[in-house]
Amino acid sequence: MNSLRADIGSLVTSVKALAEKQGQSVVDLAHDAENHVRDQTKIAGESVEKYIEERPLTSALVAFGSGFVIGMLLSNKR
């Protein structure tokens, strides 16, 4: 009976250690994904900023047109 308790205790300890290791792997993957998304967002933002600086009139017209279309789609008057 003592041998069985010792084996179960060892098994519980092993499972706990494995779960902690897997949990840390998930945390590491989440941090890597966060950093990747942050980098991609920064690159996209810089690209948009550059486009707006190079073509201010076009950017303003696109923003106005998009807002107008969305406003028409969301209005209750038809």
N, C-alpha and C positions, 0 to 999 in steps of 0.2 A: 504494500500500500504506500509506503514512504517513497519507494522507487517511482511509482505512478505519479505522486505529487511532485516529485523532483522533475520528472519528464514534462509534466504539464507546465510547471513553473518555467522551465527552460524554453518550452514551446511559446509560452506567452511572452517571454522576454524577447525571443527571436522575432515574433510577429510584430511586437511593439517597435523594435529597432528597424525592421523592414518598412513599417508604415511611416515612421519618422523620416527615413531616407527617401521614400517615395514622395512624401509631403514636401520635403525640401526641394526635390526635383521639380515638382509642380510650381513651387514658389519661384525657383530660378527661371523656369520657362516663362512664367507670367512677367517677371521683370524684364527678360529679354524681349518679349513681345511689346511691352510698354515702351521700352527704349526705341525699338524699331518703329513703332507707330509715331512716337514723338519726333523722331528724325524725319520720317516721311511727311508729317504734318508741317514741320519747319520748312522743308524743301518746297512743298506745295505752296505754302504761304509766301515764300520768297519769289516763287515763280509768278504767282498772281500779282504780287506787288510790282514786280518788274514789268509785267504786261500792262498794268494800269499806268505806270509811269511812262511807258513808251507810247501808249495809245489812250490818252485820257478821254477824248471825245467818244471814241468807240466804246470804252468801258462805261461811260455815263449813259450812253444810249442803250446799251445792253441792260444795264441795271434798271433804267426807266422802263424799257419794254418788258422786262421780266416782271417788274412790280405791277405794271398795268395788266398784263395777262393774268397774273395770279389774283389781282384784285377783281377782275372780271369773272374769273372762275369761282371766286368765293362770295361774290355778291349774290344777294337773294333776288334781285330784280332781273327778270329775264324777258 
